[in-house]
């Protein structure tokens, strides 16, 4: 893609000079269900959430949640602990420091996108004014 391509990413760069072409959105986090899991864990005031709690809060099927958690665990973003609580199986899920760092980086990339869009709107000539 060349710089003179009007629809190219180079036409959208943030005020800080970091263009969209330089973004490296984490493909593991970028999937909606995995982003929801990481966001839920990161925003919790507890160090761990139970599988059943996650399934209900995120309105996911057990099968889908299991698949997403496996992907996140393989990436090192969550830690899964299986144990018995009151003679019942319990699966706890915790965000790892690697997962927290990856989520923070991902959100930083999204901020670059938002800044690019805001900057483009502010520079847009002939914008309509209400009044």
Secondary structure, 3 states (H helix, E strand, C coil): CCCCCCCCHHHCECCCCCEHHHCCCCHHHHCHHHHHHHHHHHHCCCCCEEHHHHHHHHCCCHHHHHHHHHHHHHHCCEEEEEEEECCEEEEEEEECHHHHHHHHHHHHHHHHHHHHHHHHHHHCCCCCCCC
